[in-house]
């Protein structure tokens, strides 16, 4: 007796003779749903290679104390979450989860554009845009220390609300934990770079959410 699931809700109990079992399993492997999973795995692998390439230097740090090391795992968690929920992106567009999702995704987009702009214009970066030489305290940075990580946090939970699930919540929580670790390590790096000025800045701002956390 085998349990076969079709679509989103129909479950069928099927009794398969032993001599037909290999044929049944082969048909399951090449089914459209299995093909969809394979496509997602291929996309995940290709995107992961790109993320590894971007994060190669932090991943080579032996003591794992670079903020980029934990950020790599945050990106991977968000990537997996996007692929998990991509087919639900536009389903039930007027439902409450979709409303919350789009609200979070729009806020995420605003923060990443706004944050990168401030880092480039005011931070006077040397090399990569995040390697600033001036401490930015304007705009979103007036209230939170990590608008770009807040953007990733909002992205993760925005994608989660596309189709809330146990696996999705695990990935969103993992992304959250890695982003918190990333931010804490980056703050230690900024303390070494900006000194007392950054220590004073920390006392007047929150990490991700204004006036909350």
Long-range contacts (C-beta under 8 A, 24 or more apart in sequence): 4-28, 36-87, 40-83, 40-86, 43-83, 44-79, 44-80, 44-83, 47-79, 48-76, 48-79, 51-75, 51-76, 51-79, 65-185, 65-188, 66-185, 67-182, 67-183, 67-185, 67-186, 67-189, 68-182, 69-185, 70-178, 70-179, 70-181, 70-182, 70-185, 71-178, 71-179, 71-182, 73-174, 73-178, 74-152, 74-156, 74-175, 74-178, 74-179, 74-182, 75-152, 77-156, 77-171, 77-172, 77-174, 77-175, 77-178, 78-152, 78-155, 78-156, 78-159, 78-171, 78-175, 80-171, 81-156, 81-159, 81-160, 81-168, 81-171, 81-172, 81-175, 82-159, 84-163, 84-165, 84-167, 84-168, 84-171, 85-159, 85-160, 85-162, 85-163, 85-168, 88-162, 88-163, 89-162, 91-163, 97-161, 97-162, 97-163, 97-164, 98-161, 98-162, 100-158, 100-161, 101-158, 101-159, 101-160, 101-161, 101-162, 102-158, 103-158, 104-154, 104-155, 104-157, 104-158, 104-161, 105-154, 105-155, 105-158, 105-159, 107-151, 107-154, 108-151, 108-152, 108-154, 108-155, 108-158, 109-151, 111-140, 111-147, 111-148, 111-150, 111-151, 111-154, 112-147, 112-148, 112-151, 114-139, 114-140, 114-147, 115-139, 115-140, 115-141, 115-147, 115-148, 115-151, 116-148, 118-147, 135-190, 135-194, 135-197, 135-198, 135-201, 137-201, 141-205, 142-205, 143-205, 143-206, 143-210, 143-211, 144-205, 144-206, 144-207, 144-208, 144-209, 144-210, 145-183, 145-187, 145-201, 145-202, 145-205, 145-206, 145-207, 146-183, 146-186, 146-207, 146-208, 149-179, 149-182, 149-183, 149-208, 150-208, 150-209, 152-179, 153-179, 153-208, 179-208, 180-207, 183-207, 183-208
